[in-house]
Amino acid sequence: MPANYFDKGESICLSHLLAGVDCYACGMTRSVMHLIHFDFSTAWNFNPLGFVVLPLLVLYWLKLVLQGFGVRILKWF
């Protein structure tokens, strides 16, 4: 998918629709999508927390894949 696939369209966030206030997750999908495409400035503009969420998602995905092969890493995670 292209980096700007999710950039257009209406927000479906209830906080944004009902109160007009952006929540902490507003723009997270767009931010992570731009991070995957190495577009850091646009990702930061959509949601700076994407820089924390994406590495955690990658680590969790890696854990699940390795568990499928019977390898256990990071006992605390």
mmJSON file of the N, C-alpha and C atoms, coordinates in Angstrom:
{"data_MODEL":{"atom_site":{
"group_PDB":["ATOM","ATOM","ATOM","ATOM","ATOM","ATOM","ATOM","ATOM","ATOM","ATOM","ATOM","ATOM","ATOM","ATOM","ATOM","ATOM","ATOM","ATOM","ATOM","ATOM","ATOM","ATOM","ATOM","ATOM","ATOM","ATOM","ATOM","ATOM","ATOM","ATOM","ATOM","ATOM","ATOM","ATOM","ATOM","ATOM","ATOM","ATOM","ATOM","ATOM","ATOM","ATOM","ATOM","ATOM","ATOM","ATOM","ATOM","ATOM","ATOM","ATOM","ATOM","ATOM","ATOM","ATOM","ATOM","ATOM","ATOM","ATOM","ATOM","ATOM","ATOM","ATOM","ATOM","ATOM","ATOM","ATOM","ATOM","ATOM","ATOM","ATOM","ATOM","ATOM","ATOM","ATOM","ATOM","ATOM","ATOM","ATOM","ATOM","ATOM","ATOM","ATOM","ATOM","ATOM","ATOM","ATOM","ATOM","ATOM","ATOM","ATOM","ATOM","ATOM","ATOM","ATOM","ATOM","ATOM","ATOM","ATOM","ATOM","ATOM","ATOM","ATOM","ATOM","ATOM","ATOM","ATOM","ATOM","ATOM","ATOM","ATOM","ATOM","ATOM","ATOM","ATOM","ATOM","ATOM","ATOM","ATOM","ATOM","ATOM","ATOM","ATOM","ATOM","ATOM","ATOM","ATOM","ATOM","ATOM","ATOM","ATOM","ATOM","ATOM","ATOM","ATOM","ATOM","ATOM","ATOM","ATOM","ATOM","ATOM","ATOM","ATOM","ATOM","ATOM","ATOM","ATOM","ATOM","ATOM","ATOM","ATOM","ATOM","ATOM","ATOM","ATOM","ATOM","ATOM","ATOM","ATOM","ATOM","ATOM","ATOM","ATOM","ATOM","ATOM","ATOM","ATOM","ATOM","ATOM","ATOM","ATOM","ATOM","ATOM","ATOM","ATOM","ATOM","ATOM","ATOM","ATOM","ATOM","ATOM","ATOM","ATOM","ATOM","ATOM","ATOM","ATOM","ATOM","ATOM","ATOM","ATOM","ATOM","ATOM","ATOM","ATOM","ATOM","ATOM","ATOM","ATOM","ATOM","ATOM","ATOM","ATOM","ATOM","ATOM","ATOM","ATOM","ATOM","ATOM","ATOM","ATOM","ATOM","ATOM","ATOM","ATOM","ATOM","ATOM","ATOM","ATOM","ATOM","ATOM","ATOM","ATOM","ATOM","ATOM","ATOM","ATOM","ATOM","ATOM","ATOM","ATOM","ATOM"],
"id":[1,2,3,4,5,6,7,8,9,10,11,12,13,14,15,16,17,18,19,20,21,22,23,24,25,26,27,28,29,30,31,32,33,34,35,36,37,38,39,40,41,42,43,44,45,46,47,48,49,50,51,52,53,54,55,56,57,58,59,60,61,62,63,64,65,66,67,68,69,70,71,72,73,74,75,76,77,78,79,80,81,82,83,84,85,86,87,88,89,90,91,92,93,94,95,96,97,98,99,100,101,102,103,104,105,106,107,108,109,110,111,112,113,114,115,116,117,118,119,120,121,122,123,124,125,126,127,128,129,130,131,132,133,134,135,136,137,138,139,140,141,142,143,144,145,146,147,148,149,150,151,152,153,154,155,156,157,158,159,160,161,162,163,164,165,166,167,168,169,170,171,172,173,174,175,176,177,178,179,180,181,182,183,184,185,186,187,188,189,190,191,192,193,194,195,196,197,198,199,200,201,202,203,204,205,206,207,208,209,210,211,212,213,214,215,216,217,218,219,220,221,222,223,224,225,226,227,228,229,230,231],
"type_symbol":["N","C","C","N","C","C","N","C","C","N","C","C","N","C","C","N","C","C","N","C","C","N","C","C","N","C","C","N","C","C","N","C","C","N","C","C","N","C","C","N","C","C","N","C","C","N","C","C","N","C","C","N","C","C","N","C","C","N","C","C","N","C","C","N","C","C","N","C","C","N","C","C","N","C","C","N","C","C","N","C","C","N","C","C","N","C","C","N","C","C","N","C","C","N","C","C","N","C","C","N","C","C","N","C","C","N","C","C","N","C","C","N","C","C","N","C","C","N","C","C","N","C","C","N","C","C","N","C","C","N","C","C","N","C","C","N","C","C","N","C","C","N","C","C","N","C","C","N","C","C","N","C","C","N","C","C","N","C","C","N","C","C","N","C","C","N","C","C","N","C","C","N","C","C","N","C","C","N","C","C","N","C","C","N","C","C","N","C","C","N","C","C","N","C","C","N","C","C","N","C","C","N","C","C","N","C","C","N","C","C","N","C","C","N","C","C","N","C","C","N","C","C","N","C","C","N","C","C","N","C","C"],
"label_atom_id":["N","CA","C","N","CA","C","N","CA","C","N","CA","C","N","CA","C","N","CA","C","N","CA","C","N","CA","C","N","CA","C","N","CA","C","N","CA","C","N","CA","C","N","CA","C","N","CA","C","N","CA","C","N","CA","C","N","CA","C","N","CA","C","N","CA","C","N","CA","C","N","CA","C","N","CA","C","N","CA","C","N","CA","C","N","CA","C","N","CA","C","N","CA","C","N","CA","C","N","CA","C","N","CA","C","N","CA","C","N","CA","C","N","CA","C","N","CA","C","N","CA","C","N","CA","C","N","CA","C","N","CA","C","N","CA","C","N","CA","C","N","CA","C","N","CA","C","N","CA","C","N","CA","C","N","CA","C","N","CA","C","N","CA","C","N","CA","C","N","CA","C","N","CA","C","N","CA","C","N","CA","C","N","CA","C","N","CA","C","N","CA","C","N","CA","C","N","CA","C","N","CA","C","N","CA","C","N","CA","C","N","CA","C","N","CA","C","N","CA","C","N","CA","C","N","CA","C","N","CA","C","N","CA","C","N","CA","C","N","CA","C","N","CA","C","N","CA","C","N","CA","C","N","CA","C","N","CA","C","N","CA","C","N","CA","C","N","CA","C"],
"label_alt_id":[null,null,null,null,null,null,null,null,null,null,null,null,null,null,null,null,null,null,null,null,null,null,null,null,null,null,null,null,null,null,null,null,null,null,null,null,null,null,null,null,null,null,null,null,null,null,null,null,null,null,null,null,null,null,null,null,null,null,null,null,null,null,null,null,null,null,null,null,null,null,null,null,null,null,null,null,null,null,null,null,null,null,null,null,null,null,null,null,null,null,null,null,null,null,null,null,null,null,null,null,null,null,null,null,null,null,null,null,null,null,null,null,null,null,null,null,null,null,null,null,null,null,null,null,null,null,null,null,null,null,null,null,null,null,null,null,null,null,null,null,null,null,null,null,null,null,null,null,null,null,null,null,null,null,null,null,null,null,null,null,null,null,null,null,null,null,null,null,null,null,null,null,null,null,null,null,null,null,null,null,null,null,null,null,null,null,null,null,null,null,null,null,null,null,null,null,null,null,null,null,null,null,null,null,null,null,null,null,null,null,null,null,null,null,null,null,null,null,null,null,null,null,null,null,null,null,null,null,null,null,null],
"label_comp_id":["MET","MET","MET","PRO","PRO","PRO","ALA","ALA","ALA","ASN","ASN","ASN","TYR","TYR","TYR","PHE","PHE","PHE","ASP","ASP","ASP","LYS","LYS","LYS","GLY","GLY","GLY","GLU","GLU","GLU","SER","SER","SER","ILE","ILE","ILE","CYS","CYS","CYS","LEU","LEU","LEU","SER","SER","SER","HIS","HIS","HIS","LEU","LEU","LEU","LEU","LEU","LEU","ALA","ALA","ALA","GLY","GLY","GLY","VAL","VAL","VAL","ASP","ASP","ASP","CYS","CYS","CYS","TYR","TYR","TYR","ALA","ALA","ALA","CYS","CYS","CYS","GLY","GLY","GLY","MET","MET","MET","THR","THR","THR","ARG","ARG","ARG","SER","SER","SER","VAL","VAL","VAL","MET","MET","MET","HIS","HIS","HIS","LEU","LEU","LEU","ILE","ILE","ILE","HIS","HIS","HIS","PHE","PHE","PHE","ASP","ASP","ASP","PHE","PHE","PHE","SER","SER","SER","THR","THR","THR","ALA","ALA","ALA","TRP","TRP","TRP","ASN","ASN","ASN","PHE","PHE","PHE","ASN","ASN","ASN","PRO","PRO","PRO","LEU","LEU","LEU","GLY","GLY","GLY","PHE","PHE","PHE","VAL","VAL","VAL","VAL","VAL","VAL","LEU","LEU","LEU","PRO","PRO","PRO","LEU","LEU","LEU","LEU","LEU","LEU","VAL","VAL","VAL","LEU","LEU","LEU","TYR","TYR","TYR","TRP","TRP","TRP","LEU","LEU","LEU","LYS","LYS","LYS","LEU","LEU","LEU","VAL","VAL","VAL","LEU","LEU","LEU","GLN","GLN","GLN","GLY","GLY","GLY","PHE","PHE","PHE","GLY","GLY","GLY","VAL","VAL","VAL","ARG","ARG","ARG","ILE","ILE","ILE","LEU","LEU","LEU","LYS","LYS","LYS","TRP","TRP","TRP","PHE","PHE","PHE"],
"label_asym_id":["A","A","A","A","A","A","A","A","A","A","A","A","A","A","A","A","A","A","A","A","A","A","A","A","A","A","A","A","A","A","A","A","A","A","A","A","A","A","A","A","A","A","A","A","A","A","A","A","A","A","A","A","A","A","A","A","A","A","A","A","A","A","A","A","A","A","A","A","A","A","A","A","A","A","A","A","A","A","A","A","A","A","A","A","A","A","A","A","A","A","A","A","A","A","A","A","A","A","A","A","A","A","A","A","A","A","A","A","A","A","A","A","A","A","A","A","A","A","A","A","A","A","A","A","A","A","A","A","A","A","A","A","A","A","A","A","A","A","A","A","A","A","A","A","A","A","A","A","A","A","A","A","A","A","A","A","A","A","A","A","A","A","A","A","A","A","A","A","A","A","A","A","A","A","A","A","A","A","A","A","A","A","A","A","A","A","A","A","A","A","A","A","A","A","A","A","A","A","A","A","A","A","A","A","A","A","A","A","A","A","A","A","A","A","A","A","A","A","A","A","A","A","A","A","A","A","A","A","A","A","A"],
"label_entity_id":["1","1","1","1","1","1","1","1","1","1","1","1","1","1","1","1","1","1","1","1","1","1","1","1","1","1","1","1","1","1","1","1","1","1","1","1","1","1","1","1","1","1","1","1","1","1","1","1","1","1","1","1","1","1","1","1","1","1","1","1","1","1","1","1","1","1","1","1","1","1","1","1","1","1","1","1","1","1","1","1","1","1","1","1","1","1","1","1","1","1","1","1","1","1","1","1","1","1","1","1","1","1","1","1","1","1","1","1","1","1","1","1","1","1","1","1","1","1","1","1","1","1","1","1","1","1","1","1","1","1","1","1","1","1","1","1","1","1","1","1","1","1","1","1","1","1","1","1","1","1","1","1","1","1","1","1","1","1","1","1","1","1","1","1","1","1","1","1","1","1","1","1","1","1","1","1","1","1","1","1","1","1","1","1","1","1","1","1","1","1","1","1","1","1","1","1","1","1","1","1","1","1","1","1","1","1","1","1","1","1","1","1","1","1","1","1","1","1","1","1","1","1","1","1","1","1","1","1","1","1","1"],
"label_seq_id":[1,1,1,2,2,2,3,3,3,4,4,4,5,5,5,6,6,6,7,7,7,8,8,8,9,9,9,10,10,10,11,11,11,12,12,12,13,13,13,14,14,14,15,15,15,16,16,16,17,17,17,18,18,18,19,19,19,20,20,20,21,21,21,22,22,22,23,23,23,24,24,24,25,25,25,26,26,26,27,27,27,28,28,28,29,29,29,30,30,30,31,31,31,32,32,32,33,33,33,34,34,34,35,35,35,36,36,36,37,37,37,38,38,38,39,39,39,40,40,40,41,41,41,42,42,42,43,43,43,44,44,44,45,45,45,46,46,46,47,47,47,48,48,48,49,49,49,50,50,50,51,51,51,52,52,52,53,53,53,54,54,54,55,55,55,56,56,56,57,57,57,58,58,58,59,59,59,60,60,60,61,61,61,62,62,62,63,63,63,64,64,64,65,65,65,66,66,66,67,67,67,68,68,68,69,69,69,70,70,70,71,71,71,72,72,72,73,73,73,74,74,74,75,75,75,76,76,76,77,77,77],
"pdbx_PDB_ins_code":[null,null,null,null,null,null,null,null,null,null,null,null,null,null,null,null,null,null,null,null,null,null,null,null,null,null,null,null,null,null,null,null,null,null,null,null,null,null,null,null,null,null,null,null,null,null,null,null,null,null,null,null,null,null,null,null,null,null,null,null,null,null,null,null,null,null,null,null,null,null,null,null,null,null,null,null,null,null,null,null,null,null,null,null,null,null,null,null,null,null,null,null,null,null,null,null,null,null,null,null,null,null,null,null,null,null,null,null,null,null,null,null,null,null,null,null,null,null,null,null,null,null,null,null,null,null,null,null,null,null,null,null,null,null,null,null,null,null,null,null,null,null,null,null,null,null,null,null,null,null,null,null,null,null,null,null,null,null,null,null,null,null,null,null,null,null,null,null,null,null,null,null,null,null,null,null,null,null,null,null,null,null,null,null,null,null,null,null,null,null,null,null,null,null,null,null,null,null,null,null,null,null,null,null,null,null,null,null,null,null,null,null,null,null,null,null,null,null,null,null,null,null,null,null,null,null,null,null,null,null,null],
"Cartn_x":[0.835,0.0,0.883,0.462,1.226,1.125,2.079,2.135,0.918,0.377,-0.747,-2.115,-2.197,-3.442,-4.52,-4.144,-5.098,-5.195,-4.505,-4.441,-5.751,-6.546,-7.806,-8.967,-10.041,-11.234,-11.585,-12.778,-13.295,-12.721,-12.577,-12.143,-13.314,-13.017,-14.06,-13.889,-12.997,-12.749,-13.931,-14.503,-15.645,-15.279,-14.09,-13.644,-13.602,-13.144,-13.053,-14.441,-15.282,-16.604,-17.556,-17.547,-18.502,-18.023,-16.744,-16.248,-15.33,-14.885,-13.983,-12.561,-12.233,-10.911,-10.192,-8.94,-8.161,-7.695,-7.841,-7.359,-5.906,-5.305,-3.905,-3.704,-4.736,-4.603,-4.97,-5.483,-5.849,-4.614,-4.698,-3.6,-2.577,-2.816,-1.833,-1.637,-2.709,-2.589,-1.816,-2.145,-1.437,0.022,0.289,1.659,2.494,1.963,2.685,2.875,1.881,2.003,3.13,3.24,4.319,5.671,5.701,6.96,7.457,6.542,6.928,7.576,7.151,7.7,8.833,9.327,10.447,10.176,8.939,8.551,8.37,9.483,9.479,8.783,8.975,8.373,6.843,6.315,4.866,4.313,5.037,4.603,4.556,5.545,5.569,4.393,4.042,2.92,1.582,1.435,0.18,0.062,1.109,1.082,2.491,3.101,4.452,4.552,3.453,3.492,3.712,3.587,3.869,5.305,6.217,7.62,7.826,6.876,6.924,6.143,5.008,4.105,4.684,5.273,5.78,6.864,7.881,8.864,8.246,7.272,6.606,5.818,5.167,4.436,5.379,6.521,7.502,8.046,8.348,8.848,7.802,6.559,5.485,5.285,5.345,5.207,6.348,7.568,8.724,8.571,8.065,7.829,6.84,5.743,4.736,5.274,6.068,6.641,7.603,8.475,9.434,8.761,7.665,6.915,6.356,5.999,5.504,6.55,7.831,8.928,9.454,8.832,9.237,10.396,10.74,11.839,11.234,11.78,11.27,12.343,11.965,12.871,12.205,12.988,12.502,11.457,11.919,11.018,10.025,10.389,9.491,8.439,8.534,7.596,6.741],
"Cartn_y":[-1.18,0.0,1.247,2.275,3.522,4.186,5.032,5.681,6.558,7.158,8.091,7.425,6.116,5.39,5.791,6.023,6.344,7.841,8.675,10.101,10.845,10.388,11.08,10.358,11.082,10.471,11.048,10.755,11.24,10.422,11.046,10.358,9.558,8.383,7.582,7.561,8.394,8.466,9.148,8.483,9.053,10.34,10.409,11.615,12.802,12.541,13.597,13.969,12.967,13.221,13.899,13.44,13.956,15.224,15.276,16.41,17.33,16.886,17.7,17.747,16.777,16.726,15.478,15.629,14.467,13.676,12.362,11.498,11.116,10.328,9.929,9.018,8.34,7.402,8.017,9.235,9.865,10.022,9.499,9.579,8.471,7.517,6.46,5.582,5.18,4.342,5.072,6.332,7.112,7.313,7.539,7.72,6.46,5.309,4.052,3.744,4.028,3.78,4.615,5.871,6.712,6.289,5.79,5.283,4.064,3.195,2.018,2.43,3.556,4.07,5.072,5.159,6.034,7.51,7.921,9.329,9.869,10.176,10.48,11.793,12.815,14.113,14.06,13.413,13.29,12.404,11.351,10.471,11.245,12.08,12.881,13.85,14.42,15.36,14.677,13.437,12.73,12.314,11.695,11.29,10.896,11.652,11.326,9.989,9.495,8.213,7.026,7.245,6.183,5.696,6.572,6.198,5.247,5.174,4.222,2.963,3.148,2.027,1.071,1.601,0.727,-0.232,0.218,-0.761,-1.809,-1.415,-2.387,-3.406,-2.96,-3.883,-4.86,-4.371,-5.232,-6.258,-5.837,-6.757,-7.818,-7.421,-8.374,-9.354,-8.852,-9.72,-10.736,-10.275,-11.167,-12.243,-11.867,-12.825,-13.903,-13.501,-14.471,-15.411,-14.871,-15.708,-16.729,-16.277,-17.197,-18.215,-17.836,-18.8,-19.917,-19.578,-20.589,-21.642,-21.261,-22.195,-22.812,-22.48,-23.057,-22.345,-21.151,-20.383,-19.331,-19.27,-18.286,-17.223,-15.97,-14.86,-13.919,-13.148,-12.12,-12.67,-13.304,-13.943,-12.965,-11.697,-10.689,-10.224,-10.585,-10.088,-11.211],
"Cartn_z":[0.0,0.0,0.0,-0.666,-0.622,0.746,1.055,2.371,2.627,1.604,1.788,1.616,1.689,1.483,2.486,3.743,4.794,5.081,4.325,4.644,4.423,3.509,3.211,3.889,4.096,4.669,6.019,6.446,7.718,8.873,10.018,11.223,11.798,12.349,12.983,14.501,15.022,16.457,17.155,18.16,18.869,19.595,20.131,20.818,19.85,18.658,17.644,17.105,16.885,16.313,17.301,18.56,19.538,20.236,20.593,21.373,20.576,19.411,18.616,19.173,20.027,20.653,20.161,19.75,19.325,20.537,20.48,21.563,21.276,22.17,21.988,20.789,20.362,19.254,17.908,17.9,16.631,15.742,14.549,13.597,13.735,14.616,14.852,13.621,12.963,11.768,10.688,10.467,9.452,9.83,11.113,11.569,11.35,11.746,11.573,10.089,9.281,7.842,7.236,7.649,7.134,7.704,8.94,9.499,8.731,8.345,7.573,6.257,5.716,4.453,4.678,5.909,6.284,6.031,6.142,6.022,7.443,8.094,9.518,9.868,9.072,9.415,9.324,8.313,8.187,9.296,9.631,10.726,12.035,12.285,13.513,13.542,12.391,12.33,12.598,12.168,12.423,13.885,14.447,15.857,16.288,17.188,17.653,18.385,18.949,19.656,18.717,17.425,16.461,16.557,16.993,17.136,18.316,19.215,20.331,19.977,19.338,19.054,18.008,16.946,15.88,16.374,17.112,17.611,18.541,19.353,20.218,19.402,18.343,17.468,16.779,16.328,15.662,16.647,17.869,18.889,19.227,19.348,19.646,18.484,17.255,16.083,16.039,16.314,16.32,17.388,18.551,19.628,19.192,18.55,18.108,17.037,16.117,15.054,15.65,16.559,17.156,18.07,18.721,19.527,18.654,17.438,16.509,16.188,16.264,16.024,17.318,18.442,19.713,20.382,19.927,20.507,21.439,22.649,23.604,23.847,23.61,23.872,24.861,25.525,26.434,27.398,28.433,29.411,30.003,30.09,30.673,29.693,28.432,27.422,26.897],
"occupancy":[1.0,1.0,1.0,1.0,1.0,1.0,1.0,1.0,1.0,1.0,1.0,1.0,1.0,1.0,1.0,1.0,1.0,1.0,1.0,1.0,1.0,1.0,1.0,1.0,1.0,1.0,1.0,1.0,1.0,1.0,1.0,1.0,1.0,1.0,1.0,1.0,1.0,1.0,1.0,1.0,1.0,1.0,1.0,1.0,1.0,1.0,1.0,1.0,1.0,1.0,1.0,1.0,1.0,1.0,1.0,1.0,1.0,1.0,1.0,1.0,1.0,1.0,1.0,1.0,1.0,1.0,1.0,1.0,1.0,1.0,1.0,1.0,1.0,1.0,1.0,1.0,1.0,1.0,1.0,1.0,1.0,1.0,1.0,1.0,1.0,1.0,1.0,1.0,1.0,1.0,1.0,1.0,1.0,1.0,1.0,1.0,1.0,1.0,1.0,1.0,1.0,1.0,1.0,1.0,1.0,1.0,1.0,1.0,1.0,1.0,1.0,1.0,1.0,1.0,1.0,1.0,1.0,1.0,1.0,1.0,1.0,1.0,1.0,1.0,1.0,1.0,1.0,1.0,1.0,1.0,1.0,1.0,1.0,1.0,1.0,1.0,1.0,1.0,1.0,1.0,1.0,1.0,1.0,1.0,1.0,1.0,1.0,1.0,1.0,1.0,1.0,1.0,1.0,1.0,1.0,1.0,1.0,1.0,1.0,1.0,1.0,1.0,1.0,1.0,1.0,1.0,1.0,1.0,1.0,1.0,1.0,1.0,1.0,1.0,1.0,1.0,1.0,1.0,1.0,1.0,1.0,1.0,1.0,1.0,1.0,1.0,1.0,1.0,1.0,1.0,1.0,1.0,1.0,1.0,1.0,1.0,1.0,1.0,1.0,1.0,1.0,1.0,1.0,1.0,1.0,1.0,1.0,1.0,1.0,1.0,1.0,1.0,1.0,1.0,1.0,1.0,1.0,1.0,1.0,1.0,1.0,1.0,1.0,1.0,1.0,1.0,1.0,1.0,1.0,1.0,1.0],
"B_iso_or_equiv":[0.0,0.0,0.0,0.0,0.0,0.0,0.0,0.0,0.0,0.0,0.0,0.0,0.0,0.0,0.0,0.0,0.0,0.0,0.0,0.0,0.0,0.0,0.0,0.0,0.0,0.0,0.0,0.0,0.0,0.0,0.0,0.0,0.0,0.0,0.0,0.0,0.0,0.0,0.0,0.0,0.0,0.0,0.0,0.0,0.0,0.0,0.0,0.0,0.0,0.0,0.0,0.0,0.0,0.0,0.0,0.0,0.0,0.0,0.0,0.0,0.0,0.0,0.0,0.0,0.0,0.0,0.0,0.0,0.0,0.0,0.0,0.0,0.0,0.0,0.0,0.0,0.0,0.0,0.0,0.0,0.0,0.0,0.0,0.0,0.0,0.0,0.0,0.0,0.0,0.0,0.0,0.0,0.0,0.0,0.0,0.0,0.0,0.0,0.0,0.0,0.0,0.0,0.0,0.0,0.0,0.0,0.0,0.0,0.0,0.0,0.0,0.0,0.0,0.0,0.0,0.0,0.0,0.0,0.0,0.0,0.0,0.0,0.0,0.0,0.0,0.0,0.0,0.0,0.0,0.0,0.0,0.0,0.0,0.0,0.0,0.0,0.0,0.0,0.0,0.0,0.0,0.0,0.0,0.0,0.0,0.0,0.0,0.0,0.0,0.0,0.0,0.0,0.0,0.0,0.0,0.0,0.0,0.0,0.0,0.0,0.0,0.0,0.0,0.0,0.0,0.0,0.0,0.0,0.0,0.0,0.0,0.0,0.0,0.0,0.0,0.0,0.0,0.0,0.0,0.0,0.0,0.0,0.0,0.0,0.0,0.0,0.0,0.0,0.0,0.0,0.0,0.0,0.0,0.0,0.0,0.0,0.0,0.0,0.0,0.0,0.0,0.0,0.0,0.0,0.0,0.0,0.0,0.0,0.0,0.0,0.0,0.0,0.0,0.0,0.0,0.0,0.0,0.0,0.0,0.0,0.0,0.0,0.0,0.0,0.0,0.0,0.0,0.0,0.0,0.0,0.0],
"pdbx_formal_charge":[null,null,null,null,null,null,null,null,null,null,null,null,null,null,null,null,null,null,null,null,null,null,null,null,null,null,null,null,null,null,null,null,null,null,null,null,null,null,null,null,null,null,null,null,null,null,null,null,null,null,null,null,null,null,null,null,null,null,null,null,null,null,null,null,null,null,null,null,null,null,null,null,null,null,null,null,null,null,null,null,null,null,null,null,null,null,null,null,null,null,null,null,null,null,null,null,null,null,null,null,null,null,null,null,null,null,null,null,null,null,null,null,null,null,null,null,null,null,null,null,null,null,null,null,null,null,null,null,null,null,null,null,null,null,null,null,null,null,null,null,null,null,null,null,null,null,null,null,null,null,null,null,null,null,null,null,null,null,null,null,null,null,null,null,null,null,null,null,null,null,null,null,null,null,null,null,null,null,null,null,null,null,null,null,null,null,null,null,null,null,null,null,null,null,null,null,null,null,null,null,null,null,null,null,null,null,null,null,null,null,null,null,null,null,null,null,null,null,null,null,null,null,null,null,null,null,null,null,null,null,null],
"auth_seq_id":[1,1,1,2,2,2,3,3,3,4,4,4,5,5,5,6,6,6,7,7,7,8,8,8,9,9,9,10,10,10,11,11,11,12,12,12,13,13,13,14,14,14,15,15,15,16,16,16,17,17,17,18,18,18,19,19,19,20,20,20,21,21,21,22,22,22,23,23,23,24,24,24,25,25,25,26,26,26,27,27,27,28,28,28,29,29,29,30,30,30,31,31,31,32,32,32,33,33,33,34,34,34,35,35,35,36,36,36,37,37,37,38,38,38,39,39,39,40,40,40,41,41,41,42,42,42,43,43,43,44,44,44,45,45,45,46,46,46,47,47,47,48,48,48,49,49,49,50,50,50,51,51,51,52,52,52,53,53,53,54,54,54,55,55,55,56,56,56,57,57,57,58,58,58,59,59,59,60,60,60,61,61,61,62,62,62,63,63,63,64,64,64,65,65,65,66,66,66,67,67,67,68,68,68,69,69,69,70,70,70,71,71,71,72,72,72,73,73,73,74,74,74,75,75,75,76,76,76,77,77,77],
"auth_comp_id":["MET","MET","MET","PRO","PRO","PRO","ALA","ALA","ALA","ASN","ASN","ASN","TYR","TYR","TYR","PHE","PHE","PHE","ASP","ASP","ASP","LYS","LYS","LYS","GLY","GLY","GLY","GLU","GLU","GLU","SER","SER","SER","ILE","ILE","ILE","CYS","CYS","CYS","LEU","LEU","LEU","SER","SER","SER","HIS","HIS","HIS","LEU","LEU","LEU","LEU","LEU","LEU","ALA","ALA","ALA","GLY","GLY","GLY","VAL","VAL","VAL","ASP","ASP","ASP","CYS","CYS","CYS","TYR","TYR","TYR","ALA","ALA","ALA","CYS","CYS","CYS","GLY","GLY","GLY","MET","MET","MET","THR","THR","THR","ARG","ARG","ARG","SER","SER","SER","VAL","VAL","VAL","MET","MET","MET","HIS","HIS","HIS","LEU","LEU","LEU","ILE","ILE","ILE","HIS","HIS","HIS","PHE","PHE","PHE","ASP","ASP","ASP","PHE","PHE","PHE","SER","SER","SER","THR","THR","THR","ALA","ALA","ALA","TRP","TRP","TRP","ASN","ASN","ASN","PHE","PHE","PHE","ASN","ASN","ASN","PRO","PRO","PRO","LEU","LEU","LEU","GLY","GLY","GLY","PHE","PHE","PHE","VAL","VAL","VAL","VAL","VAL","VAL","LEU","LEU","LEU","PRO","PRO","PRO","LEU","LEU","LEU","LEU","LEU","LEU","VAL","VAL","VAL","LEU","LEU","LEU","TYR","TYR","TYR","TRP","TRP","TRP","LEU","LEU","LEU","LYS","LYS","LYS","LEU","LEU","LEU","VAL","VAL","VAL","LEU","LEU","LEU","GLN","GLN","GLN","GLY","GLY","GLY","PHE","PHE","PHE","GLY","GLY","GLY","VAL","VAL","VAL","ARG","ARG","ARG","ILE","ILE","ILE","LEU","LEU","LEU","LYS","LYS","LYS","TRP","TRP","TRP","PHE","PHE","PHE"],
"auth_asym_id":["A","A","A","A","A","A","A","A","A","A","A","A","A","A","A","A","A","A","A","A","A","A","A","A","A","A","A","A","A","A","A","A","A","A","A","A","A","A","A","A","A","A","A","A","A","A","A","A","A","A","A","A","A","A","A","A","A","A","A","A","A","A","A","A","A","A","A","A","A","A","A","A","A","A","A","A","A","A","A","A","A","A","A","A","A","A","A","A","A","A","A","A","A","A","A","A","A","A","A","A","A","A","A","A","A","A","A","A","A","A","A","A","A","A","A","A","A","A","A","A","A","A","A","A","A","A","A","A","A","A","A","A","A","A","A","A","A","A","A","A","A","A","A","A","A","A","A","A","A","A","A","A","A","A","A","A","A","A","A","A","A","A","A","A","A","A","A","A","A","A","A","A","A","A","A","A","A","A","A","A","A","A","A","A","A","A","A","A","A","A","A","A","A","A","A","A","A","A","A","A","A","A","A","A","A","A","A","A","A","A","A","A","A","A","A","A","A","A","A","A","A","A","A","A","A","A","A","A","A","A","A"],
"auth_atom_id":["N","CA","C","N","CA","C","N","CA","C","N","CA","C","N","CA","C","N","CA","C","N","CA","C","N","CA","C","N","CA","C","N","CA","C","N","CA","C","N","CA","C","N","CA","C","N","CA","C","N","CA","C","N","CA","C","N","CA","C","N","CA","C","N","CA","C","N","CA","C","N","CA","C","N","CA","C","N","CA","C","N","CA","C","N","CA","C","N","CA","C","N","CA","C","N","CA","C","N","CA","C","N","CA","C","N","CA","C","N","CA","C","N","CA","C","N","CA","C","N","CA","C","N","CA","C","N","CA","C","N","CA","C","N","CA","C","N","CA","C","N","CA","C","N","CA","C","N","CA","C","N","CA","C","N","CA","C","N","CA","C","N","CA","C","N","CA","C","N","CA","C","N","CA","C","N","CA","C","N","CA","C","N","CA","C","N","CA","C","N","CA","C","N","CA","C","N","CA","C","N","CA","C","N","CA","C","N","CA","C","N","CA","C","N","CA","C","N","CA","C","N","CA","C","N","CA","C","N","CA","C","N","CA","C","N","CA","C","N","CA","C","N","CA","C","N","CA","C","N","CA","C","N","CA","C","N","CA","C","N","CA","C","N","CA","C","N","CA","C"],
"pdbx_PDB_model_num":[1,1,1,1,1,1,1,1,1,1,1,1,1,1,1,1,1,1,1,1,1,1,1,1,1,1,1,1,1,1,1,1,1,1,1,1,1,1,1,1,1,1,1,1,1,1,1,1,1,1,1,1,1,1,1,1,1,1,1,1,1,1,1,1,1,1,1,1,1,1,1,1,1,1,1,1,1,1,1,1,1,1,1,1,1,1,1,1,1,1,1,1,1,1,1,1,1,1,1,1,1,1,1,1,1,1,1,1,1,1,1,1,1,1,1,1,1,1,1,1,1,1,1,1,1,1,1,1,1,1,1,1,1,1,1,1,1,1,1,1,1,1,1,1,1,1,1,1,1,1,1,1,1,1,1,1,1,1,1,1,1,1,1,1,1,1,1,1,1,1,1,1,1,1,1,1,1,1,1,1,1,1,1,1,1,1,1,1,1,1,1,1,1,1,1,1,1,1,1,1,1,1,1,1,1,1,1,1,1,1,1,1,1,1,1,1,1,1,1,1,1,1,1,1,1,1,1,1,1,1,1]
}}}
